[in-house]
């Protein structure tokens, strides 16, 4: 299936985005595989669902300062639903006219659905991660030690889900100690600790989750020092690409199982699609489209 082109804010006034269409907004966004998996599911669903016929899923490059205008234009056009990626998740929550608890709890939105007043914010990242983790390593975060690398919107969503589902402990590692401490304070749970990647202290049997952007590019270094993964039970890197990230290559060298973020991408996208349409899309078709 051909990879769709990337639209810009200017394209929204040129008829290239139609009422009922869906999109992911980000900066960068050219790497996103969301259109590929959603187009695959739309192709299968459309014959049996008249309301989905002719609808498309786009990739739109939107800089941070353009987000308010983009959301206003897309609502005016009649977009069927939106996904948000870096750097828009926190600002999208602030701009939304309504908020679901899934977004309120983690302070970030990765999904917007149209409502009469404008947009309603949701977050499917945490639930998507839990489903993907259970699928890839046999069980979710329940009873596990979890180490999260990063302290942004995705980290908070995943941390919130892990705590809600009963993880044994949660450690947040971030280059900015202040951000790690702030997130730990916001989570307000005795199971949470924080530190710097240079002092990882990965517990034996832990699930390590990379929520930083290190791994998006083939040349990116690992977000934690070599050898720090020793003792981990599973490594989940939420980034993905044609390459295998340095973090996953390190896990491979230590014979620790791990995976990139495509399964989480699929699950969070499927849950978002259900919010927009009431339909859980075909997960196997999405997985094939993603090359899982």
N, C-alpha and C positions, 0 to 999 in steps of 0.2 A: 504494500500500500504506500503510495507516495506521501512524503512528509509535507504537510501544508505549509504555505508561506507564513511569514510573520507580519501581521498588520501593525499599524501605528495609530496614534490618536487622530492624525489627519485622515486616515482611511475610514474612520467612523462616519464622516460626513460625505463619503463618496459612494455610498451604497454597497460597500463590500461586506457589510455586516447587516444581516436581515433580522426582522422581528422573529423571536423564537429561538434564535441561535444561542449557543453557549460559548464560553471563552475562558482561558486562563490569562491573567494579567501579571506581568513581572518585569524585573530588570536586574539581571539578564533573564531572557525567556526563550531564546532561540533553541536551547538544548531540551526544552520541555517535550516529553513524550505524551502528555495528556491528550493532545488532539488525535494522535495515532490510536490510542486505546478507545477513546470515546467515539471516534468515527467508525471503528470496527463494531462497537456495540450498537450504534445507531443503524448501521447497515443491516444488522440482523433483526433489530426490533421494529424498524419502520414498516415492513410489510404487514405486520399484525397490529400496529398502533398508528392510526391515521394522523394523530396529533404530532407524531415524530417525523413524518415524511417531509423531506426537503430541508430538515434542520441540520445545521453543521456546528462543529466545535472548532473554534479558532484559537490561535496564539496571538496575543497582542502585547507589543513592547510598550510599556508605560513607565516613565520615570516617576520617582516619588512625588515630585511637584505637580505632575499631571493627573494624579489619581482622583482628586475631587471632580475635575472636569470630565474625566473618562467615565466615572460612575454615573454622573448626571446624564451624559450623552447616551450611555448604554441603557439606562432606565427609560429614557425618552424614546429610544428606538424600539424598546420592548424585548430586551434580551431575556432568554429563558432562565439563565442562571450563570453565575461566575465563580471561578476559582481564583484564589490569590496566592502568589508565591513571593519570595524575597523581592523587594523589601516592604511589601504592602500589608502584611497581616495585622499588625497593630493599628495602623492608621485606618484600615478598612473597618475595623471594629468601632473606632471612634466616629467614623462617618456614617455608619449604618443607623437607620431610623428605628430599627427594632433589633433585639439581641436574644438569641437562644442561650440557655444556660451553658451549653457546650462551649460557646465562645466566651461568655462572661467568666466562667470558672478558670479559663487559662489565659484570659486577657488578650486573645488574638483570634482573628477570623481567617479561615482559608476557603470559606464558601459563603456566597451571597445569593439569596433567593428573592425574587421580586415580590413585594407586598404593596398594597394600595398607597402607603405613605412613602415608599421608596425601596429600600433594601432591608432584608433581615439577615443578620450575621449568624453563622454557625461555625463550628470547628469539628471537622471529621478526622483531623490528624491523629489525635490520641486513640480513638476507636479503631482507626485504620491501622495504626502501628500494632495495637494489641492483636487484631485479627491476623496481621501478617506474621507477627512473631509466633503465634500459635501454629500457623500454617507451616512455617519454615523450620521450627525447632521443637514442635510437639506440644508446647504449652505456652501460655501467655506469661505476663510478669508476676502472676500470683506466687507468693512465697520466695521469690528470687531477689538476690541483690542486683541492683541496677546501677550502672555508672553512665551518666549522660555527659557527653562532650558538647559544650556550648550552652548558652543561656538566653537564646532568642525565643521567638514565637513558637517554633517547632519544638524546641526543648521544653518549654513550659507546657505545651499541649501534651507531649508524651509523658512528662513528669506527672502531670495531673492525672492522666489515665492510669499510670503505674501505681500511684498512691491509692486511687479509688479502687483499683482491682486487687489490692492487697500485697504489693511487693514487700519484701522483708526489710530492705533498706534502699536508700536512693542517695547517690553522691553526684554532685554537679561540679564539673571541672570546666573552667573557662579562663582564657588568657587575661581577661579583665577581672581581677578578684572582686571588685566592687559589684559587677553585674552578677557574678555567681552568688555573692552574699545577698544581694537584693532579691534574686529569684528564690533562694532558700528561705528568706524571710517571708516572701509572699506566699510560699507554699505552706508555711506555718505548720509543720508536721515534725514530730520528734524523730522520725525515721530519716530525715534529710540532713545531709552534711554537704560541705562545699570545699573547694580547693582549686589549685592551679594544675594545668596539665603537666608541669614539671615535677609535681608531687602527686602522681595519680592514685596510689594506694588502691589498686583494683582488687576487690575481695575475691577469694577463691570461689570459683563457680559463678561469677557474675556475668550478667548480660551487659555488654558495652555498646552504647548507642551513640553514633556520631551524628550530632545535629548542627555541626558547623558547615560552612561551605567548602572546607578543605576536602577535596575529592572530586569536585565538579570538573576540574581540569586535570589532564593526565600528568602534568608536571607538579601538581600540588603535593606538598609534604604531608606526612601523617600528622594528625592533630595531637598525638601524644608520643613520647620518646620511644625509641626502639626497645623492645623487651618488656615494656610496661603491661602488655596484654597477658603475660605469663600467668596462667591460672584462671583466665576467663573461660567461660563455658560456651559463649556465643558472641559474635560481633555483628551488629546490625549497623550498616552505614547507610544513612538516609539519602546520601548523594547517589547518583548513577550516571553512567555514560558508556561509551563504547569501550573504554579502558577499565581495568580493575584498579581501584584506588590504592594508594600506598598503605592505608590502614588495613585493607583486606589482604593485600600482599603480605603484610607483616603477620596477619592471622594465619594465612596459608603456611608461612614458614614455620609457625609454631604448631601447626596441625589443629588449629582451633576453627571449627565451622563458622561460617559467616555468609552474609549476602548483602547485595546492594539494595537501594531503596525502591526498586521497581514493584515489589509486592505491596509495600506500603502505599506507593503511588496508586496502584490498582485499587486497593481497598478503600483508601480515602476518597478516590474518584467515584467508585461505585456507590459509596454511602452518600456522597454529594448528589449524584445523579438521582438517587432515590428521593432525596429531599426535593429536588426540582420537579420530578415527574411522578413520584409514587411507585416507580419500578426499579427493582434491583437488576442492573444490567448483567449480561452473561459474562461471568468472571473468567471462564476458560478462554473465550474469544479475546478478552482484554489481555490475558496473560500471553496468548500467542502473538498478539499485535506488539506487545512489549518485548518479545524475544526472551521471555523468562525460561 
